């Protein structure tokens, strides 16, 4: 009996409040949690989030202690939309939508250090009428880079084009400015059926290198243009002379707009506004393509190309009637999403409101366990 009692005294498990252990109140402990600063820092649902957007912050992601796994999203700046004005006397001009910035996402383990952040600016929409061989493209977006040991790069989105850009200029191929993270749509006129802007492989070389989708084509007679490619889907072809092609859809992330927006510190909440929250949705969509513009005959109803879900801009074009005749500027894409700008539309050269919309600045987002 004494031996049995002695055994119980020595080997009886101790309850520590966390687990049972023999003769010890604790077990092996994991690494300390990540402690970091940079951008807009938020905490909710057991995670810490950091959001970086060009012009709203200029700092880097700095880990002062701990180590662990992060999820990152890198989105390049979106491409600008094409102008609807061609600079000649013919009617029905429509610019195409700009492509979204390149989309890169993944997970990696980090430790203490400074990780440089560069968020690409969006490309400006085209605002200059063109004629003859003068190209009429929007501007390409700029790259976003997250400086891990192997830097992650989301390329700037391809630009949308003006109807005259390649037809009057006699160029069969796509201009390099139409290619990018996602490609700009086509606005070439009827018989050309010229190729669309293409998505380029990311220069970071991280597999897979795909970072977006191609743009869409113009309609048969060129009075409606294609949508820009999105991070999550192709830019759509213009389905008819009276309807611009919708922009390609954005890609989903683990950064829900409605859940994070109320936590954003100033100046982020003021600089991004409800448009950012609504564009991301609960699925965290980023990188929507810009919609193609449209402007046809006054006897037909017009409809602008819809913005790609995830921050793209809608294409220009209104129902014909007193004072508009199918004219309208393309919408700017939503700041901080990397969306492409919408293509503009002009019923005739005398219309001066057919400018392309601006592409959106890109962003870098980081998440890790609290």
N, C-alpha and C positions, 0 to 999 in steps of 0.2 A: 504493500500500500504506500509506503514512504517513497519508494522509487517512483511509483506512478504519479504521486503528487508532485515530486520534484520535477518529473518530465513536464507536467502541465505548467508548472511555474516558469520553466525555461522556454517552452516552445509555444505557449498560448499566443495566437495571433493578436496583434494590436490594431484597433480600428482608429484610423487617423483622421477620419472625416472625408478622405479622398479615396482610400483603398485599404485593403488588408495587407499587412506586411509582417514578416517575421523579425521581431526585434528591432524594427526601424520605423520611424514616423514618416518616411518619404522615399521616393524612388528617383530614377534618373529624370532630370528636368530637360526640357527642350530649349532651343535658343530663345533669347529675349525677343519680344515682338519688335517690329520695325518702328522706328521713330524717324519721321521725315517731315520736311517742309517743302513748299513750292506751290505756286499757282493758287487756285481756290481749293482749300482743304475742307472736306466735309466728312462726317461720320454718321452712318445709319445702318441698321440691320446687321450689325456685327462686322462691317467693313469700313475702311477708310478710303476716301476717294480724293484724287487730285485732278483738277482740270486746268489745262493751259490753253489760252487763246491769244493769238497775236494782238498786240495793242492793249490788251487788258492786263498783261503781266509780262515782265522781262526776266524773271528769275528762272532758276533751274530746279530740278528735282534733287534735293539734298537729303541723303540718309545719314543721320548723325549717330544712330545706334541700332543694334539688332540686325537680324537678317531674316529672309523668308522669301516666299514666292509672291510675285506681283503678276497681275494681268494688265496688259497695256493695249491701247488702241492709238494708232497714228494715222491721221488723215491729212493729206495735202490740200492746198488751196484749190478751189474750183475754178474752172475756166470761164471766161466771159462770153456772153452771147453775141451772135452776129447782128449787124444792123439790117433793117429792112430796106433802107434806101440804097438804090443802085447808081444814081447819078445820071440816068438816061431817061428818055421820055416814055418808055413803056410802063404799063400799069402792073399791079400785083407783085409786090416785093415782100419777101419774108426771110428773115435771118434764122439760123438754126440755133439750137440750145447748146450751151457749153457743157463739157464733160465734168463730172465730179472729180475731186482730188483722189489720189490713190489711197487705198484702205489697207492697213497692215495691223494684225493683231496676233497676240501670242502670250505665253507665260514664260517667266524666267526667274531664277533665284538671284537676289541681290544682297549686298552687305553694305557697310558704311562707305560713303563716297559721294561725289558730286556727279550727276548725270545730266549733261547739257541737253537743253530743250530748244528746238527751233520750230516755230509754227509758221507755215507758209501763208503768205497773203493770197487773196483771190485775184484773178485776172479781171481787168476792166472790160466792160462791154464795149462793143464798137459803136462809136457815135459819129463817124465820118462818112458821108455819102461817097460812093466810088463809081468809077466808070472805066471802060477800057481795060487795060492790063493791071490796073491798080488793085491790089488785094484788099478785101474788106473783112478781115477777121477780127474777132475779139482777141483779147490777150490771154495767153496761157497762164494757168495758176502756178504758184511757186511751191517748192518741196517743203515738207515737214520732216524733221529728223529727231529721233530720240537716241541720245548718245550712250547706249549700252556698250559692252565690250565689242560686240558686233553691231554697229549702228543700224537702226531700223529707219527706212526711208519710205514715206508716202509721196509719190511724185505729184506735181501739180497737174490739174486736169487740162485736157485739150480744149482749144478754143472753138466756139461756134463760128460759122462763116456767113457771109453775105451771098445773096443769090448770084451776084456777078463775079464773085471771087475767082472761080476757075473757068466758068463758061466764056466770059468776055476776055479773060486773060489767056485763053487757049491752053490751060494747064490740065492735063489729064489726071495726074496723081494728087494725092492728099498733101497739103502743106504740112510741114513738120509741126506747126503750131496747133494743128488739129489733133495730134496724138498726145497722149499723156497717161496719167493714172487711170482715167476713163476717157474715151474719145469723144470729140465734139460731133454733133450731127451734121448731115449734109444739107446744103441749101442750093446746090447747083441746079441750073434750069433744065427744062424738059428732056431733051434728047440725050443729055450727057450720061445720066445714070452713073455718075462718078462715085468712087468709093467714099466711105465714111471715115471719120476719125477713129483711130484704133487705140486700144489699151496697150501700153508698154509694160514689159516685165519690170518689176522693181529693181533698181540698181543695187539694193542691199544684198542680193544673192541668197537671201534666206528662203528656204523652200516651204511652201510653194511661192513662187515669185509673182503669181497673178495678183493684181491689185485693183481690178475694175473691169469694165465692159466697154464694148464698142458703141459708137453712136448710131442713130437711125437715119434713114433716107428721106429725101424730099418726095412730094407727090408727083404724079405724072406730068403736070404742066408747070411745076416749080413754084406755084403760088402758096404752097404750104411746105414747111421745112421739117426735118427730122429732129427728134429730141436727142439731147446729149446722153452719153452712157452714164450709168450710175455705179456705185461701189458694189451693189447687189444685183444688178440686172442690166440688160441691154437697153440703150436708147431706142424708142419705138419709131417705126416709120410713120410718116404722115398718112393716115388712112384714107384721106380724100383731099380734094383741092380746097375744101372748106374747113379742114381741121388740122392743126399742127400736131406733130408727133409728140406724145408724152415723154418726159424724161425718164431715164432708167431709175429703178428703185434703189434706195440706199441699203446698207448692210446693217444687221442688228448687232448690238453690243450688250455689255452688262452694265450700262450706264443709263438708267431710266430717267428721262427728262422730268416728268411730273414729280418723281420722288426726290430728285436732287435740287430742283430749282428753288424750293423754299429755303434750302440750306445755303445757297450761294451767298458769299459775302459781297459787299460792295467793293469795287465797281462792277463786278461780274453780273449781278442781278440787274443793274441798270443798263449795262452794255449789251447784254444778251436779250433780256426781256422775255415776254411770254412766247414770242415767236420761236425761240430756241427750245423751250419746254415742249411746245406743241409739235415742233418738227421731229424731235427725238422720240416722242411718244413713250409709252411704258416699255417698248421693245428696244429703246436706245438707238433708233435709226440714225445713221450719218451717211453723208455722201450721196444725196439724190441728184440726178441729172437735170439740166435745164430743159424746159419744154420748148418745142419749135414754134415759131411764129407762123401766122397765116393771114393772107389778104387776097381774096378772090373778087369775083364780079359783084357788083352791088345787088344783083338779083338773088345771090345766095347768102344764107346765114353763115357767119364766121364764128369760129371758136378757137380760142388760144390753146396752145399745147399745155397740158397740165404739168405742173412741177413734179419731179420724181419724189416720192416719199423719202424723207430724210434730209430736207433742207434745200432742195433745188428751187429755181425760180420758174414761174409760169411764163409761157411765151406770149407775145403781144398779139392783139387782134380782137376787135369787137364786132358785134353784129352791125352790118351796114345800116345807116340811117343818117339823119341830119347831123352834120358836124363830125362824123367819125369815118364812115366809108371803109371800115375794116382796119383802121390804123390803131396802133397801140405800141408802147414801149414794152420790152421784156422786163420782167420783174427781177430785182436783185435776189440772190440766194440768201439764205438765213445765216447770219454770222455765227462762226464757231462750229459749222457742220461740214465744211468743205464741199457744199453743193455747187452745181453749175448754174450760171446765169441764164435767164430765158432769152430766146431770140425775139427781135423786134419785128414789127410789121408796118408796111406803109402801102396804102392803096394807090397812091401816085407820087411822083417825085415832089409835088408841091406840099405833100405832108411832111412835117418836120418832127414827128413824134415817134419815129420807128427805131429808136436806139436799142441796142442790146443791153440786157441786164448784167450787173457785175457778179462775178463768181464770189463765193463766200470764203473768208479766211478759214484755214483748216484748224485742227486742234490736236492735242495729245492728252489722253486720259489714262489714269493709273488707278488700280484698285488692289488692296491687300487686306488681310484679316486684321481686325482691331486688336 
